[in-house]
């Protein structure tokens, strides 16, 4: 990855929070080298975010380490509670973020603090030969030209400075993002909502709670207003209390003795033994960058959007940002997509982030609405040139329970493919495109094998054999969920979203597949020669791996 005194790499990632670490993992998953730099000496020392939603757990499942996260998780009710003190028996609570009675996903909402999550992500990222991670290393500056991005990085311990040449840069450098400021991008939205001090502490609170801990628990009484967050399955907690700088208040007067008193008054337990672990001021903000891409610099996570902690939406939106971005970077770098595909990142992710941002504000102010939480996790739909729209509209999501659906742009529905409920349709998706066909879709399958080789697009092709609830269901179960017939087909993108679907067969399936892939991937005539010529100065991109009409996932018949 190095040449002389400069490092040359396709993608430079700045920031080793969840979005930056996931970007490193995902790029390796797609066969792309990356360098990740982080100015801090290690992963987060504070719990910070604690909720991992269903969609993020599905992503971790696809990457092979969801079991590690489950082992690091703890039990907290996925809801927001409001009461006078923490130990009150009568609570006002939001609807649960976990709809247990539904079989919408092979995964579920999971409580795991960022302090525990980041080391897992780091271990996985570091296990890939394509990835290099440097802590204690700061981005000092960068410039972009027609030849790529030249960045200056410095070791904060030694002062040693190096240069990095990359084609792309992912700015995952946090809510105060120096990269965003350097690019002169404004943040749009409500902005600062309030200022807070988080008291991180250890106390035997669980023994006083009439029920288990909630994801977030707001308290308000004559002595204190604040928010409790359980950060592990034992005695670790955080208590965030607001202060108002406009009225002369600041975080400075908070001593450890004062912190103990605030925790006791918020909990409603005067003699509670409290061990204060840290006191950290922070600002609750809600806004989004006016642009998420400038040249070949892409904003992700808190650098692109800032949300309140209510609903656990910030970190999950960040993880899903890079899940959307990284397959597109890989496709363009490897030469099977045009650069226009990269424009679809902001087009697809910014509306989702805005929806989540608005929900986080509504939840923190007690205006949650009737839309089920699972619809925010799974019910969003992408709209861009990387999706071929169909005639099906999203179901009404203002009331009622979530139901799986598969219009183009939506996350492809989950169905179990075996009676032991081990293999899901979702396990068939990524890092390739996946073409699913009905039993009578042999013409689609034959055409796809030819087109995939011809266009050098990595693709799995097959027909799901659905063995649902202990008996063979034939074609009906999954084709009904995906909205196609026995001779139809659905094309799933590497990120698990439906790119296109056709209810029935056509006379010229090969032409149809060529046309839709050209559109989705922003391809042009003589595309491969042109793109590889532009990128040749950074080394030849690796040959794409394509499988044609080959299926490697249990439950998927070729």
C-alpha positions as CSV (number, residue, x, y, z in Angstrom):
1,X,0.0,0.0,0.0
2,X,3.0,2.3,0.1
3,X,5.2,3.8,-2.5
4,X,8.2,5.8,-1.4
5,X,7.2,8.2,1.3
6,X,3.5,8.2,0.3
7,X,0.8,5.7,1.0
8,X,-1.4,4.9,-2.0
9,X,-4.8,3.3,-1.3
10,X,-8.1,3.4,-3.0
11,X,-10.0,4.7,0.0
12,X,-8.9,6.8,3.0
13,X,-11.3,6.7,5.9
14,X,-11.1,9.4,8.6
15,X,-12.6,8.5,12.0
16,X,-12.8,5.2,13.8
17,X,-16.2,5.4,15.3
18,X,-18.9,2.8,14.3
19,X,-19.3,4.3,10.8
20,X,-15.6,4.5,10.0
21,X,-14.9,1.0,11.4
22,X,-17.9,-0.4,9.5
23,X,-16.7,1.3,6.3
24,X,-13.3,-0.4,6.7
25,X,-15.0,-3.8,7.2
26,X,-17.4,-3.3,4.3
27,X,-14.7,-2.2,1.9
28,X,-12.7,-5.3,2.8
29,X,-15.9,-7.4,2.3
30,X,-16.0,-6.1,-1.2
31,X,-12.3,-6.6,-1.8
32,X,-11.1,-3.0,-1.6
33,X,-8.1,-1.8,0.3
34,X,-8.5,1.1,2.7
35,X,-6.6,3.1,5.3
36,X,-8.4,4.3,8.4
37,X,-6.9,7.0,10.6
38,X,-8.2,8.1,14.0
39,X,-6.8,10.9,16.1
40,X,-7.6,9.3,19.5
41,X,-5.3,6.6,20.9
42,X,-8.0,3.9,20.9
43,X,-11.7,3.1,20.8
44,X,-14.3,5.0,22.8
45,X,-13.8,5.0,26.6
46,X,-17.4,5.9,27.3
47,X,-20.6,3.9,26.4
48,X,-22.2,6.6,24.3
49,X,-24.7,4.9,22.0
50,X,-26.3,1.7,23.3
51,X,-29.0,0.6,20.9
52,X,-28.4,-1.5,17.7
53,X,-31.6,-1.7,15.7
54,X,-32.8,-4.6,13.6
55,X,-31.4,-3.4,10.3
56,X,-27.9,-2.9,11.7
57,X,-28.0,-6.4,13.3
58,X,-28.9,-7.8,9.9
59,X,-25.8,-6.0,8.4
60,X,-23.6,-7.5,11.1
61,X,-25.2,-10.9,10.4
62,X,-24.2,-10.6,6.8
63,X,-20.6,-9.7,7.8
64,X,-20.3,-12.7,10.1
65,X,-20.0,-11.2,13.6
66,X,-23.5,-10.8,15.0
67,X,-22.8,-13.5,17.6
68,X,-19.9,-11.5,19.0
69,X,-22.3,-8.6,19.5
70,X,-24.9,-10.7,21.1
71,X,-22.3,-12.0,23.6
72,X,-21.5,-8.3,24.5
73,X,-25.1,-7.3,24.7
74,X,-27.3,-6.7,27.8
75,X,-31.0,-6.6,28.4
76,X,-32.9,-3.3,28.3
77,X,-36.5,-2.7,27.3
78,X,-36.3,-1.0,23.8
79,X,-38.6,1.9,24.7
80,X,-38.5,5.4,26.2
81,X,-39.9,5.9,29.7
82,X,-41.0,9.1,31.5
83,X,-41.6,9.4,35.2
84,X,-40.9,11.6,38.2
85,X,-38.0,9.5,39.5
86,X,-36.3,6.4,38.1
87,X,-37.8,3.9,40.6
88,X,-41.4,5.0,40.1
89,X,-43.8,2.1,39.4
90,X,-46.2,4.1,37.3
91,X,-44.4,5.1,34.0
92,X,-45.4,6.7,30.8
93,X,-43.7,4.7,28.1
94,X,-43.3,4.8,24.3
95,X,-44.3,1.8,22.1
96,X,-41.6,-0.8,22.1
97,X,-38.9,-0.5,19.3
98,X,-39.1,-4.4,19.2
99,X,-42.3,-5.9,17.8
100,X,-41.7,-9.4,19.1
101,X,-44.9,-10.9,17.6
102,X,-43.7,-10.2,14.1
103,X,-41.3,-12.4,12.0
104,X,-40.0,-9.5,9.9
105,X,-36.3,-10.2,10.5
106,X,-34.0,-13.0,11.6
107,X,-32.5,-10.4,14.0
108,X,-33.9,-8.2,16.8
109,X,-33.2,-4.9,18.6
110,X,-30.1,-5.3,20.7
111,X,-28.6,-3.3,23.6
112,X,-24.8,-3.1,23.4
113,X,-22.8,0.0,24.3
114,X,-20.5,1.7,21.9
115,X,-17.7,1.0,24.4
116,X,-18.2,-2.7,23.8
117,X,-19.1,-2.5,20.1
118,X,-16.1,-0.6,18.8
119,X,-13.5,-3.2,20.0
120,X,-15.5,-5.9,18.2
121,X,-15.6,-3.8,15.0
122,X,-11.9,-3.0,15.3
123,X,-11.0,-6.7,15.7
124,X,-13.0,-7.6,12.6
125,X,-11.6,-4.7,10.6
126,X,-8.0,-5.5,11.6
127,X,-8.5,-9.2,10.6
128,X,-8.8,-8.3,6.9
129,X,-5.6,-8.0,4.8
130,X,-7.2,-5.2,2.7
131,X,-7.5,-2.9,5.8
132,X,-5.0,-0.8,7.8
133,X,-6.1,1.0,10.9
134,X,-3.9,3.7,12.5
135,X,-4.9,5.2,15.9
136,X,-3.2,8.3,17.3
137,X,-3.1,9.6,13.7
138,X,-4.7,12.8,12.7
139,X,-5.7,14.2,9.3
140,X,-3.7,17.5,9.0
141,X,-5.0,18.6,5.6
142,X,-6.0,17.4,2.1
143,X,-6.4,18.6,-1.4
144,X,-8.3,17.0,-4.3
145,X,-7.3,17.3,-8.0
146,X,-8.0,15.4,-11.2
147,X,-5.4,12.8,-10.1
148,X,-7.1,12.1,-6.8
149,X,-6.9,13.1,-3.2
150,X,-3.6,13.9,-1.4
151,X,-3.9,14.0,2.3
152,X,-1.4,14.8,5.0
153,X,-1.6,12.7,8.2
154,X,0.5,13.0,11.4
155,X,1.3,10.7,14.2
156,X,0.3,12.6,17.4
157,X,2.8,10.9,19.6
158,X,5.9,11.2,17.4
159,X,5.0,14.2,15.2
160,X,5.9,12.1,12.1
161,X,4.1,13.3,9.0
162,X,3.1,11.1,6.0
163,X,1.2,11.7,2.8
164,X,-1.7,9.5,1.5
165,X,-2.9,9.4,-2.1
166,X,-6.3,8.0,-2.5
167,X,-9.2,8.1,-5.1
168,X,-11.9,8.5,-2.4
169,X,-12.1,9.7,1.2
170,X,-14.9,8.8,3.7
171,X,-15.3,11.6,6.3
172,X,-16.5,9.7,9.4
173,X,-14.9,12.2,11.7
174,X,-17.8,12.9,14.0
175,X,-20.3,15.6,14.8
176,X,-17.8,18.4,14.7
177,X,-16.2,17.1,11.5
178,X,-13.1,19.1,10.6
179,X,-13.5,17.8,7.0
180,X,-17.0,19.1,6.8
181,X,-15.8,22.5,8.1
182,X,-12.9,22.5,5.6
183,X,-15.3,21.9,2.8
184,X,-17.5,24.8,4.0
185,X,-20.7,22.8,4.3
186,X,-23.5,24.2,6.4
187,X,-25.7,22.1,8.7
188,X,-29.4,22.5,8.1
189,X,-32.1,21.8,10.7
190,X,-33.0,22.8,14.2
191,X,-29.4,22.7,15.3
192,X,-28.6,22.9,19.1
193,X,-31.6,21.7,21.2
194,X,-29.9,21.8,24.6
195,X,-26.6,21.4,26.5
196,X,-26.0,18.4,28.8
197,X,-23.6,16.9,31.3
198,X,-23.4,13.2,31.3
199,X,-22.5,11.6,34.6
200,X,-21.1,8.2,34.1
201,X,-21.4,6.1,37.3
202,X,-21.7,2.7,38.9
203,X,-24.6,2.0,41.3
204,X,-26.7,-1.0,42.3
205,X,-29.8,0.6,40.7
206,X,-31.2,-2.7,39.2
207,X,-32.2,-4.0,42.6
208,X,-34.5,-1.0,43.1
209,X,-36.3,-1.1,39.7
210,X,-39.8,-2.5,39.6
211,X,-39.0,-3.7,36.1
212,X,-35.8,-4.0,34.1
213,X,-34.0,-0.9,32.7
214,X,-35.4,1.0,29.7
215,X,-33.4,2.1,26.7
216,X,-33.9,5.7,27.8
217,X,-35.6,6.9,31.0
218,X,-36.4,10.6,31.4
219,X,-37.1,11.9,34.9
220,X,-38.4,15.3,36.0
221,X,-39.1,16.4,39.6
222,X,-38.7,19.5,41.7
223,X,-34.9,18.8,42.2
224,X,-33.6,17.6,38.9
225,X,-34.5,16.9,35.2
226,X,-32.5,14.4,33.3
227,X,-32.2,11.2,31.3
228,X,-31.0,7.8,32.6
229,X,-29.3,5.3,30.3
230,X,-28.3,1.7,31.3
231,X,-24.9,1.0,29.7
232,X,-24.4,-2.7,30.6
233,X,-26.2,-5.5,32.2
234,X,-24.8,-4.7,35.7
235,X,-24.3,-1.5,37.6
236,X,-23.0,0.9,34.9
237,X,-25.2,3.9,34.0
238,X,-25.2,7.4,32.6
239,X,-27.3,10.2,33.8
240,X,-27.6,13.3,31.5
241,X,-28.7,16.5,33.0
242,X,-29.3,19.7,31.0
243,X,-27.7,23.1,31.6
244,X,-28.4,26.5,29.9
245,X,-25.4,28.6,28.9
246,X,-27.7,31.5,28.0
247,X,-28.7,31.8,31.6
248,X,-25.2,31.7,32.8
249,X,-25.1,28.0,33.6
250,X,-22.1,25.8,32.6
251,X,-20.7,22.4,33.2
252,X,-17.8,23.8,35.3
253,X,-19.5,23.8,38.7
254,X,-20.4,20.0,38.6
255,X,-18.2,18.4,41.2
256,X,-18.3,14.6,42.0
257,X,-20.2,15.3,45.2
258,X,-22.8,17.3,43.2
259,X,-22.9,14.6,40.5
260,X,-23.7,12.0,43.3
261,X,-26.5,14.2,44.6
262,X,-28.1,14.6,41.2
263,X,-28.1,10.9,40.5
264,X,-29.7,10.2,43.9
265,X,-32.4,12.8,43.3
266,X,-33.1,11.6,39.8
267,X,-33.2,7.9,41.0
268,X,-35.4,8.7,44.0
269,X,-33.0,6.9,46.4
270,X,-31.5,9.3,48.9
271,X,-28.8,6.9,50.3
272,X,-27.8,5.3,47.0
273,X,-24.1,4.3,46.8
274,X,-22.8,6.1,43.7
275,X,-19.3,5.7,42.2
276,X,-18.7,8.5,39.7
277,X,-16.6,7.3,36.7
278,X,-16.6,10.4,34.6
279,X,-18.3,13.7,33.9
280,X,-18.6,14.7,30.2
281,X,-20.4,17.8,28.7
282,X,-22.1,17.4,25.4
283,X,-24.6,19.1,23.1
284,X,-27.8,17.6,21.8
285,X,-28.2,18.6,18.1
286,X,-30.4,17.8,15.2
287,X,-29.3,18.7,11.7
288,X,-27.9,17.4,8.4
289,X,-25.2,18.6,6.1
290,X,-26.3,20.5,3.1
291,X,-24.3,18.2,0.9
292,X,-22.9,14.7,1.6
293,X,-20.5,14.6,-1.3
294,X,-17.9,17.1,-2.5
295,X,-15.8,15.7,-5.4
296,X,-14.7,12.3,-4.1
297,X,-15.1,13.2,-0.4
298,X,-18.2,11.5,1.1
299,X,-19.6,12.5,4.5
300,X,-21.0,9.6,6.7
301,X,-22.4,9.2,10.2
302,X,-22.3,12.2,12.6
303,X,-20.3,14.2,10.1
304,X,-23.3,14.0,7.8
305,X,-26.1,14.2,10.3
306,X,-26.6,14.8,14.0
307,X,-29.6,13.4,16.0
308,X,-30.9,13.2,19.5
309,X,-30.3,10.0,21.4
310,X,-34.0,9.1,21.5
311,X,-34.8,6.1,19.4
312,X,-31.2,5.0,19.1
313,X,-31.2,6.4,15.5
314,X,-27.9,8.2,15.2
315,X,-25.4,5.3,15.3
316,X,-27.7,3.0,13.3
317,X,-28.2,5.6,10.6
318,X,-24.4,6.0,10.5
319,X,-23.8,2.2,10.0
320,X,-26.4,2.1,7.3
321,X,-24.8,5.1,5.5
322,X,-21.6,3.2,4.8
323,X,-23.4,0.0,4.1
324,X,-25.0,2.0,1.2
325,X,-21.8,3.7,0.2
326,X,-19.2,1.0,0.2
327,X,-20.6,-1.4,-2.4
328,X,-20.9,1.6,-4.7
329,X,-17.2,2.6,-4.2
330,X,-16.2,-1.0,-4.8
331,X,-18.3,-1.2,-8.0
332,X,-16.8,1.9,-9.5
333,X,-13.2,1.1,-8.4
334,X,-13.4,-2.4,-9.7
335,X,-14.7,-1.2,-13.0
336,X,-18.2,-2.7,-13.3
337,X,-20.1,0.6,-12.6
338,X,-19.9,4.1,-13.8
339,X,-19.0,7.0,-11.5
340,X,-22.6,8.3,-11.6
341,X,-23.5,5.5,-9.2
342,X,-21.7,7.4,-6.5
343,X,-24.2,10.3,-6.8
344,X,-26.9,7.9,-5.6
345,X,-25.4,7.7,-2.1
346,X,-26.6,11.1,-1.0
347,X,-29.8,10.8,-3.1
348,X,-30.7,7.6,-1.2
349,X,-29.4,8.1,2.3
350,X,-30.1,11.8,3.0
351,X,-33.9,11.4,2.9
352,X,-33.6,8.4,5.3
353,X,-31.4,10.4,7.6
354,X,-33.8,13.3,7.6
355,X,-36.7,11.0,8.5
356,X,-34.7,9.5,11.4
357,X,-33.5,12.9,12.5
358,X,-37.1,14.2,12.7
359,X,-38.2,11.1,14.6
360,X,-35.4,11.5,17.1
361,X,-36.6,15.1,17.8
362,X,-40.2,13.9,18.1
363,X,-39.3,11.1,20.5
364,X,-37.2,13.4,22.8
365,X,-40.1,15.8,23.0
366,X,-42.8,13.1,23.6
367,X,-44.3,13.3,20.1
368,X,-43.5,9.8,18.9
369,X,-46.6,9.3,16.7
370,X,-48.3,6.1,15.7
371,X,-45.9,4.8,13.1
372,X,-44.3,1.6,14.3
373,X,-40.6,1.8,15.1
374,X,-39.9,-1.2,12.9
375,X,-41.0,0.8,9.9
376,X,-38.2,3.3,10.6
377,X,-35.7,0.4,10.9
378,X,-36.9,-1.6,7.8
379,X,-39.7,0.3,6.0
380,X,-37.7,3.0,4.2
381,X,-37.4,3.0,0.4
382,X,-34.5,4.3,-1.7
383,X,-35.3,6.4,-4.8
384,X,-32.4,7.1,-7.3
385,X,-31.0,6.0,-10.6
386,X,-29.7,2.9,-8.9
387,X,-33.3,1.7,-8.5
388,X,-35.7,0.8,-11.4
389,X,-39.1,2.0,-10.0
390,X,-42.2,-0.1,-10.2
391,X,-45.9,0.7,-9.9
392,X,-46.2,-0.5,-6.3
393,X,-46.5,2.3,-3.7
394,X,-45.3,1.9,-0.1
395,X,-48.1,0.7,2.2
396,X,-49.7,3.2,4.5
397,X,-47.4,3.3,7.6
398,X,-49.1,5.9,9.7
399,X,-51.0,3.3,11.8
400,X,-50.9,-0.5,12.4
401,X,-48.2,-3.1,12.4
402,X,-45.3,-3.4,10.1
403,X,-45.7,-5.8,7.1
404,X,-42.9,-7.0,4.8
405,X,-43.1,-5.7,1.2
406,X,-40.7,-5.6,-1.8
407,X,-41.2,-2.6,-4.1
408,X,-38.1,-1.5,-5.9
409,X,-35.8,0.5,-3.5
410,X,-37.0,-1.3,-0.3
411,X,-35.0,-3.6,1.9
412,X,-35.7,-7.1,0.5
413,X,-38.1,-9.1,2.8
414,X,-36.9,-11.8,5.2
415,X,-38.4,-15.3,5.0
416,X,-37.0,-18.4,6.6
417,X,-35.7,-20.9,4.1
418,X,-35.5,-23.9,6.4
419,X,-37.7,-25.5,9.1
420,X,-35.0,-24.9,11.7
421,X,-35.2,-21.1,11.1
422,X,-31.5,-20.8,10.6
423,X,-31.2,-19.6,7.0
424,X,-33.0,-16.4,5.8
425,X,-33.5,-15.0,2.4
426,X,-31.3,-12.2,3.6
427,X,-28.4,-14.6,3.8
428,X,-28.4,-14.8,0.0
429,X,-27.6,-11.1,-0.4
430,X,-24.1,-9.5,-0.7
431,X,-21.4,-8.8,-1.6
432,X,-22.9,-9.5,-5.0
433,X,-26.1,-8.8,-6.8
434,X,-28.6,-11.6,-6.4
435,X,-31.2,-12.5,-9.0
436,X,-34.1,-14.5,-7.5
437,X,-36.6,-16.1,-9.8
438,X,-39.8,-18.1,-9.5
439,X,-39.8,-21.8,-10.3
440,X,-40.7,-21.1,-13.9
441,X,-37.9,-18.5,-14.3
442,X,-35.4,-20.7,-16.1
443,X,-35.1,-18.1,-18.9
444,X,-34.2,-15.4,-16.4
445,X,-31.6,-17.7,-14.8
446,X,-30.0,-18.7,-18.1
447,X,-29.9,-15.1,-19.4
448,X,-28.4,-13.8,-16.1
449,X,-25.5,-16.2,-16.2
450,X,-24.7,-15.0,-19.7
451,X,-25.2,-11.3,-18.9
452,X,-23.2,-11.4,-15.6
453,X,-20.1,-12.8,-17.5
454,X,-20.5,-10.5,-20.4
455,X,-20.8,-7.4,-18.3
456,X,-18.5,-8.6,-15.5
457,X,-21.1,-7.8,-12.9
458,X,-20.8,-10.1,-9.8
459,X,-24.1,-11.9,-9.4
460,X,-25.6,-14.9,-7.7
461,X,-28.6,-16.4,-9.5
462,X,-31.1,-18.9,-8.2
463,X,-34.5,-19.8,-6.9
464,X,-35.2,-19.9,-3.1
465,X,-36.5,-23.2,-1.9
466,X,-38.8,-22.2,0.9
467,X,-39.3,-24.8,3.7
468,X,-41.5,-22.6,5.9
469,X,-43.0,-23.6,9.3
470,X,-42.0,-27.2,8.9
471,X,-43.4,-27.9,5.4
472,X,-42.6,-27.2,1.8
473,X,-44.4,-24.1,0.7
474,X,-43.5,-24.4,-3.0
475,X,-43.2,-21.0,-4.7
476,X,-46.1,-19.2,-3.1
477,X,-44.6,-17.9,0.2
478,X,-41.6,-16.0,-1.1
479,X,-42.9,-14.9,-4.4
480,X,-46.0,-13.4,-2.7
481,X,-43.7,-11.5,-0.3
482,X,-41.6,-10.3,-3.2
483,X,-44.6,-9.4,-5.5
484,X,-43.7,-11.7,-8.4
485,X,-45.2,-14.7,-10.1
486,X,-43.8,-18.1,-11.0
487,X,-42.0,-16.8,-14.1
488,X,-41.0,-13.5,-12.5
489,X,-37.7,-12.3,-11.1
490,X,-36.3,-9.8,-8.6
491,X,-32.8,-8.3,-8.6
492,X,-31.4,-7.6,-5.2
493,X,-28.4,-5.2,-4.8
494,X,-25.3,-6.0,-2.7
495,X,-26.8,-3.9,0.2
496,X,-29.9,-6.1,0.3
497,X,-32.3,-3.6,-1.3
498,X,-34.5,-4.4,-4.3
499,X,-33.1,-2.9,-7.4
500,X,-35.8,-4.1,-9.8
501,X,-38.5,-6.7,-10.1
502,X,-40.6,-8.1,-12.9
503,X,-43.8,-10.0,-12.1
504,X,-43.6,-12.3,-15.1
505,X,-41.3,-13.4,-17.8
506,X,-40.4,-11.4,-20.9
507,X,-39.5,-12.4,-24.5
508,X,-36.0,-11.0,-24.3
509,X,-34.7,-11.5,-20.7
510,X,-31.1,-11.0,-21.6
511,X,-31.8,-7.5,-23.1
512,X,-33.9,-6.6,-20.2
513,X,-31.2,-7.5,-17.7
514,X,-28.5,-5.6,-19.7
515,X,-30.7,-2.5,-19.8
516,X,-31.5,-2.5,-16.1
517,X,-27.9,-3.1,-15.1
518,X,-26.7,-0.3,-17.4
519,X,-29.2,2.0,-15.8
520,X,-28.6,0.9,-12.2
521,X,-24.8,1.0,-12.5
522,X,-24.6,4.2,-14.6
523,X,-22.7,2.3,-17.3
524,X,-21.8,3.8,-20.7
525,X,-20.5,2.3,-23.9
526,X,-16.8,1.4,-23.7
527,X,-17.1,2.0,-19.9
528,X,-14.5,-0.5,-18.7
529,X,-11.7,1.0,-20.9
530,X,-12.5,4.6,-20.0
531,X,-12.7,4.0,-16.2
532,X,-9.6,1.8,-16.0
533,X,-7.6,4.4,-17.9
534,X,-8.6,7.2,-15.5
535,X,-7.7,5.1,-12.4
536,X,-4.5,3.5,-13.8
537,X,-2.2,5.9,-11.9
538,X,-3.3,4.4,-8.6
539,X,-2.8,0.8,-9.7
540,X,-5.0,-1.6,-11.5
541,X,-8.3,-2.3,-9.7
542,X,-8.7,-6.0,-8.8
543,X,-10.7,-8.1,-11.2
544,X,-14.3,-8.4,-10.1
545,X,-15.4,-11.8,-8.8
546,X,-18.5,-13.0,-10.6
547,X,-20.3,-16.3,-10.2
548,X,-22.8,-16.3,-13.1
549,X,-25.5,-18.9,-12.4
550,X,-24.0,-20.3,-9.3
551,X,-25.6,-20.4,-5.9
552,X,-23.6,-20.8,-2.7
553,X,-26.2,-20.1,0.0
554,X,-28.2,-22.9,1.7
555,X,-31.8,-22.6,0.6
556,X,-30.9,-21.1,-2.8
557,X,-31.2,-23.5,-5.8
558,X,-29.3,-22.7,-8.9
